[in-house]
Amino acid sequence: MSSDKPEQVDGAAAPAKPKRMRRRRARSALFSVGEPMIWLTGAGLMLCTLMVLGLLVLVFNFGMGTFWPGPIIKVTTHSGEVYMGAVTRENRYVPEPSMLESLPPEEAKRARAEMAQDAEGHIYRRLFRTGNFRITQSHFSWVDEFQVAEETRPEWAMLVERREWGVFFGTPDAYVYVDNVIDMDTDKSNDFALKEKAKQIAASKPDTQFVATVFSSGRETLKVIPGTEIDDALRVLGTAEIHSGAEATWDAFNRYHDEVEARWEKRRNLEKFDTGRVNAKQESARLAMRDAELELEDAKHMYGDDSDAAADARKRLEAAKAKYEEVSKWVDAEFGRIRKEINAINTENARYMLELTTAGEGAMKPVTMLQPLDGIVRMFPANQLSFGQKMGVYGSRWWEFLFDEPREANSEGGVWPAIFGTVTMTLIMSLAVVPFGVLAALYIREYAKAGPIISVLRIAITNLAGVPSIVFGVFGLGFFCYKVGAFIDGGPTGLGVDHMAPLGWWILLVVAAVTGNAAFFSWLVSMRKAKQFDESSRALSRLLSWASVALWIGCFIMTAVLIVFVPYFDGFFRASLPNPTYGKGGLIWASLTLALLTLPVVIVATEEALSAVPGSMREGAFACGASKWQTIRTIVLPRAMPGIMTGAILAMARGAGEVAPLMLVGAVKLAPHLPIDSVFPYVHPERSFMHLGFHIYDVGFQSQNSEAAKPMVYTTTLLLILIVAVLNLAAIYLRARLRRRFVANQF
C-alpha cells in the first residue's frame, strides 16, 4: 500500500525525491521552414500563369471565331414583326416591372410565363445582326424569346458583304444585265438622248424593262422600271435583261463575280497607284520650279537684281518653268488615259446587278433593291454551306483580313496597312534603341568611375522607366515634330528664328573649335596627372577634369547655336512650306519616340549582362596584353550578348504594344499610302502610318457601329499578340544561338 507521506528513517523524516522535469520540445516558426514559402511562391506563379493563359484563351476564342460563317435565322414575332440575320449574342435578364406593364396584355402574359419557367425569373433574348443599315438605319435588334412565334432558317437567305453600307441580309430575286449603259461621266445631253431612246423602245415594246436611277429620301437608288413608268425625273441606264429565280441569281453571281472583281481591282490600282505616280511627278516638277523661284529671290537679296548670280537663277527658273509645262502636258495626257480606262471599267461593271429583297426588318415591309455586282465583296447562302464550304469562306475572310485594306470605318475589311506599319515601326525602333542603349550601358559599366554623377545618372534612368508613355508622346511631338522636323523642312526659318550673320557665325565656329580642343587636351592632361601619386598632381587632375567638363558643355551649347542659326541652310523642303514634310507626325518620329521610351529597358538589361561576365575573363585578357576596347569587343560583349538580346526583346515587346505616344506622333485612323512604295525615293519615313494598337482603340471606342466592331477588336488583338510573339521568337532564337556559342557564360 503506497503512501504519499515521506518515509521515516530512524525516527526522522526522509528527504523527498525530486520531481522529474519534462523536457520542452524545440519549436520553430512556421515561416522559418522552407516548405510554406515554396508553396506560397508556387501559388503566386500559378496564379500569374493562369491569368495570362486566361487572357490568351479569351482572345484566341473570340478572335478565331470572328470569321466563321454562322447560320441566318429568320424569326416572326406574335405581333407580325420579322427579323432576319445572324445571332451574335444571347443572354438572360430580369425585366423591370414597368417594362411588363408597358407591354400589350398578350405579350406580358407570355413574358410572365417564360419567367415562371426559370428558377430566377429570367427572360431569354438574342441579339440579331440584321444589317441593311441603309434601309433600316440600324445594325442590330434584340428579340425576346417570348415574342417569337416562328423561327426558320430560309434556304436562300443570303449574307452579302458589301464595300459600302455594311452587310446585307436578304433573298436573291433576279440577276439583271443592263444593255446600252451610258458612261459614268456622260453629260446631260447624252443622258437625255438615251432617255428619249428608252421612251421610243418602250413605245414599241411596252413589256421592256429598264434600269434607272431613282432619288428617294435624299438617296440615290437603282431600280427596275417598266417602260410605261419612264419620266424625265429618272436617269435611265439602259434596258434590263432579267433572269429571275434564286438559283439563277446564285449561278450568275458565281459566273460573273470573279471577272467583275478583277476589273474592280484594276480600277483601284489605276486610281491609287497610277494616279499617285502621275501626281508625284507633277508635284516634283512644281517643287523644282518653286525652288528655282526661291533661289532667284535669295540671289536678288544677297547680290542684287543685276548680278550674275541673279541672271543664272533666272535661267534656272526659266528651265524649271519649261520643264513644269512639259510635265503638265504629260500629266494631262496621262490623266485622260487613266480616266478613259476607269470609265470603260465602270461602264462594263455597271451592266451586272443583282436584285435582292429584305425580309422586312421589324414592322417594315420587304424592300427590293438592285445591288451592283462590283460593290459585293462576298456573298453566300449561309444555310446551305457544307463544312468544306464554310472553311472556304473562313479562309477567304482571313486572307482578306491579313492582306487587304480596311473599309467601313475600319470595322470591316483587312488590316494590312496596320500590320506593315506596326512591324516597320518596331524594327526601326529596335535599330535605334539597341545601339544607343548598349553604348550607354558600356560607358556606365566599363569606363565611368563610380561617383555622384554616375549615381545620379542611374537614378535618372530608373525614374525614366516610370514616366507615363503619354509624356514621351508629348515630348516627341514637341521636339521631334515641331523642332527637328521643322528645322529639316525650312532651316532656321522653320523654327521661327533668323539666320545668324555669316561673320558672326564663322567667329562662333572658331571659338567652338578652340573650346573643343581645349576640352580634349584638358582631359588628356588630367588623365596623365591622375597617374602620378603626389597630392598636388591629384588636385590638378581634379581641377582639369572639372574644367574639361565645363569646356565640353560650352562647346556643346555653341555647336547647338551654330546648327540652329546656320546662315547657309534653308531646309531640304522649303518649297513645300507651309505644308510640312517632316514637321508633323510620321513613322520616323514615332519610332524615335518609342526608342526613348524603351531606352531604360535596354540600358538596365545590358548593364546586368555586362556585370554577369566574370572579372577573371577581363583580367586574363589584360594579362595577355589586350587593351580595354579589345577586351570589351572580344571577351565581354560576345558573352553578354544573350543578356543584351533579352533587353532588346523586352524593348520590342513594350514598344510594339504602345498606343498613347503614337496618337500624337504619327499613327492615324487610315493612311492613304504605305511608308514604302514604288514612288521615288521609295522609302518615306515622314509619312503617317497605321498601327494595330491604335487600330484596336479606334475600332473599339471610335466606331459608330461598336457592336459589329467588337469581334474585330478581339481578332486584331490576337493578330498583334502573334506579331509581337513572332518578333520576340526571332530574337530569342538568335539569343539561343549566342548562348550555345558561348556556353561558358549562361546569363
C-alpha positions, 0 to 999 in steps of 0.5 A, spaced: 500 500 500 503 506 497 503 512 501 504 519 499 507 521 506 515 521 506 518 515 509 521 515 516 528 513 517 530 512 524 525 516 527 526 522 522 523 524 516 526 522 509 528 527 504 523 527 498 525 525 491 525 530 486 520 531 481 522 529 474 522 535 469 519 534 462 523 536 457 520 542 452 520 540 445 524 545 440 519 549 436 520 553 430 516 558 426 512 556 421 515 561 416 522 559 418 521 552 414 522 552 407 516 548 405 510 554 406 514 559 402 515 554 396 508 553 396 506 560 397 511 562 391 508 556 387 501 559 388 503 566 386 506 563 379 500 559 378 496 564 379 500 569 374 500 563 369 493 562 369 491 569 368 495 570 362 493 563 359 486 566 361 487 572 357 490 568 351 484 563 351 479 569 351 482 572 345 484 566 341 476 564 342 473 570 340 478 572 335 478 565 331 471 565 331 470 572 328 470 569 321 466 563 321 460 563 317 454 562 322 447 560 320 441 566 318 435 565 322 429 568 320 424 569 326 416 572 326 414 575 332 406 574 335 405 581 333 407 580 325 414 583 326 420 579 322 427 579 323 432 576 319 440 575 320 445 572 324 445 571 332 451 574 335 449 574 342 444 571 347 443 572 354 438 572 360 435 578 364 430 580 369 425 585 366 423 591 370 416 591 372 414 597 368 417 594 362 411 588 363 406 593 364 408 597 358 407 591 354 400 589 350 396 584 355 398 578 350 405 579 350 406 580 358 402 574 359 407 570 355 413 574 358 410 572 365 410 565 363 417 564 360 419 567 367 415 562 371 419 557 367 426 559 370 428 558 377 430 566 377 425 569 373 429 570 367 427 572 360 431 569 354 433 574 348 438 574 342 441 579 339 440 579 331 445 582 326 440 584 321 444 589 317 441 593 311 443 599 315 441 603 309 434 601 309 433 600 316 438 605 319 440 600 324 445 594 325 442 590 330 435 588 334 434 584 340 428 579 340 425 576 346 424 569 346 417 570 348 415 574 342 417 569 337 412 565 334 416 562 328 423 561 327 426 558 320 432 558 317 430 560 309 434 556 304 436 562 300 437 567 305 443 570 303 449 574 307 452 579 302 458 583 304 458 589 301 464 595 300 459 600 302 453 600 307 455 594 311 452 587 310 446 585 307 441 580 309 436 578 304 433 573 298 436 573 291 430 575 286 433 576 279 440 577 276 439 583 271 444 585 265 443 592 263 444 593 255 446 600 252 449 603 259 451 610 258 458 612 261 459 614 268 461 621 266 456 622 260 453 629 260 446 631 260 445 631 253 447 624 252 443 622 258 437 625 255 438 622 248 438 615 251 432 617 255 428 619 249 431 612 246 428 608 252 421 612 251 421 610 243 423 602 245 418 602 250 413 605 245 414 599 241 415 594 246 411 596 252 413 589 256 421 592 256 424 593 262 429 598 264 434 600 269 434 607 272 436 611 277 431 613 282 432 619 288 428 617 294 429 620 301 435 624 299 438 617 296 440 615 290 437 608 288 437 603 282 431 600 280 427 596 275 422 600 271 417 598 266 417 602 260 410 605 261 413 608 268 419 612 264 419 620 266 424 625 265 425 625 273 429 618 272 436 617 269 435 611 265 441 606 264 439 602 259 434 596 258 434 590 263 435 583 261 432 579 267 433 572 269 429 571 275 429 565 280 434 564 286 438 559 283 439 563 277 441 569 281 446 564 285 449 561 278 450 568 275 453 571 281 458 565 281 459 566 273 460 573 273 463 575 280 470 573 279 471 577 272 467 583 275 472 583 281 478 583 277 476 589 273 474 592 280 481 591 282 484 594 276 480 600 277 483 601 284 490 600 282 489 605 276 486 610 281 491 609 287 497 607 284 497 610 277 494 616 279 499 617 285 505 616 280 502 621 275 501 626 281 508 625 284 511 627 278 507 633 277 508 635 284 516 634 283 516 638 277 512 644 281 517 643 287 523 644 282 520 650 279 518 653 286 525 652 288 528 655 282 523 661 284 526 661 291 533 661 289 532 667 284 529 671 290 535 669 295 540 671 289 536 678 288 537 679 296 544 677 297 547 680 290 542 684 287 537 684 281 543 685 276 548 680 278 550 674 275 548 670 280 541 673 279 541 672 271 543 664 272 537 663 277 533 666 272 535 661 267 534 656 272 527 658 273 526 659 266 528 651 265 524 649 271 518 653 268 519 649 261 520 643 264 513 644 269 509 645 262 512 639 259 510 635 265 503 638 265 502 636 258 504 629 260 500 629 266 494 631 262 495 626 257 496 621 262 490 623 266 485 622 260 488 615 259 487 613 266 480 616 266 478 613 259 480 606 262 476 607 269 470 609 265 470 603 260 471 599 267 465 602 270 461 602 264 462 594 263 461 593 271 455 597 271 451 592 266 451 586 272 446 587 278 443 583 282 436 584 285 435 582 292 429 583 297 429 584 305 425 580 309 422 586 312 426 588 318 421 589 324 414 592 322 417 594 315 415 591 309 420 587 304 424 592 300 427 590 293 433 593 291 438 592 285 445 591 288 451 592 283 455 586 282 462 590 283 460 593 290 459 585 293 465 583 296 462 576 298 456 573 298 453 566 300 447 562 302 449 561 309 444 555 310 446 551 305 454 551 306 457 544 307 463 544 312 468 544 306 464 550 304 464 554 310 472 553 311 472 556 304 469 562 306 473 562 313 479 562 309 477 567 304 475 572 310 482 571 313 486 572 307 482 578 306 483 580 313 491 579 313 492 582 306 487 587 304 485 594 306 480 596 311 473 599 309 467 601 313 470 605 318 475 600 319 470 595 322 470 591 316 475 589 311 483 587 312 488 590 316 494 590 312 496 597 312 496 596 320 500 590 320 506 593 315 506 599 319 506 596 326 512 591 324 516 597 320 515 601 326 518 596 331 524 594 327 526 601 326 525 602 333 529 596 335 535 599 330 535 605 334 534 603 341 539 597 341 545 601 339 544 607 343 542 603 349 548 598 349 553 604 348 550 607 354 550 601 358 558 600 356 560 607 358 556 606 365 559 599 366 566 599 363 569 606 363 565 611 368 568 611 375 563 610 380 561 617 383 555 622 384 554 623 377 554 616 375 549 615 381 545 620 379 545 618 372 542 611 374 537 614 378 535 618 372 534 612 368 530 608 373 525 614 374 525 614 366 522 607 366 516 610 370 514 616 366 507 615 363 508 613 355 503 619 354 509 624 356 514 621 351 508 622 346 508 629 348 515 630 348 516 627 341 511 631 338 514 637 341 521 636 339 521 631 334 515 634 330 515 641 331 523 642 332 527 637 328 522 636 323 521 643 322 528 645 322 529 639 316 523 642 312 525 650 312 532 651 316 532 656 321 526 659 318 522 653 320 523 654 327 521 661 327 528 664 328 533 668 323 539 666 320 545 668 324 550 673 320 555 669 316 561 673 320 558 672 326 557 665 325 564 663 322 567 667 329 562 662 333 565 656 329 572 658 331 571 659 338 567 652 338 573 649 335 578 652 340 573 650 346 573 643 343 580 642 343 581 645 349 576 640 352 580 634 349 587 636 351 584 638 358 582 631 359 588 628 356 592 632 361 588 630 367 588 623 365 596 623 365 596 627 372 591 622 375 597 617 374 602 620 378 601 619 386 603 626 389 597 630 392 598 636 388 598 632 381 591 629 384 588 636 385 590 638 378 587 632 375 581 634 379 581 641 377 582 639 369 577 634 369 572 639 372 574 644 367 574 639 361 567 638 363 565 645 363 569 646 356 565 640 353 558 643 355 560 650 352 562 647 346 556 643 346 551 649 347 555 653 341 555 647 336 547 647 338 547 655 336 551 654 330 546 648 327 540 652 329 542 659 326 546 656 320 546 662 315 547 657 309 541 652 310 534 653 308 531 646 309 531 640 304 523 642 303 522 649 303 518 649 297 513 645 300 512 650 306 507 651 309 505 644 308 510 640 312 514 634 310 517 632 316 514 637 321 508 633 323 507 626 325 510 620 321 513 613 322 520 616 323 518 620 329 514 615 332 519 610 332 524 615 335 519 616 340 518 609 342 526 608 342 526 613 348 521 610 351 524 603 351 531 606 352 531 604 360 529 597 358 535 596 354 540 600 358 538 596 365 538 589 361 545 590 358 548 593 364 546 586 368 549 582 362 555 586 362 556 585 370 554 577 369 561 576 365 566 574 370 572 579 372 577 573 371 575 573 363 577 581 363 583 580 367 586 574 363 585 578 357 589 584 360 594 579 362 595 577 355 596 584 353 589 586 350 587 593 351 580 595 354 576 596 347 579 589 345 577 586 351 570 589 351 569 587 343 572 580 344 571 577 351 565 581 354 560 583 349 560 576 345 558 573 352 553 578 354 550 578 348 544 573 350 543 578 356 543 584 351 538 580 346 533 579 352 533 587 353 532 588 346 526 583 346 523 586 352 524 593 348 520 590 342 515 587 346 513 594 350 514 598 344 510 594 339 504 594 344 504 602 345 498 606 343 498 613 347 505 616 344 503 614 337 496 618 337 500 624 337 506 622 333 504 619 327 499 613 327 492 615 324 485 612 323 487 610 315 493 612 311 492 613 304 499 610 302 504 605 305 511 608 308 514 604 302 512 604 295 514 604 288 514 612 288 521 615 288 525 615 293 521 609 295 522 609 302 518 615 306 519 615 313 515 622 314 509 619 312 503 617 317 502 610 318 497 605 321 498 601 327 494 595 330 494 598 337 491 604 335 487 600 330 484 596 336 482 603 340 479 606 334 475 600 332 473 599 339 471 606 342 471 610 335 466 606 331 459 608 330 457 601 329 461 598 336 457 592 336 459 589 329 466 592 331 467 588 337 469 581 334 474 585 330 477 588 336 478 581 339 481 578 332 486 584 331 488 583 338 490 576 337 493 578 330 498 583 334 499 578 340 502 573 334 506 579 331 509 581 337 510 573 339 513 572 332 518 578 333 520 576 340 521 568 337 526 571 332 530 574 337 530 569 342 532 564 337 538 568 335 539 569 343 539 561 343 544 561 338 549 566 342 548 562 348 550 555 345 556 559 342 558 561 348 556 556 353 561 558 358 557 564 360 549 562 361 546 569 363 
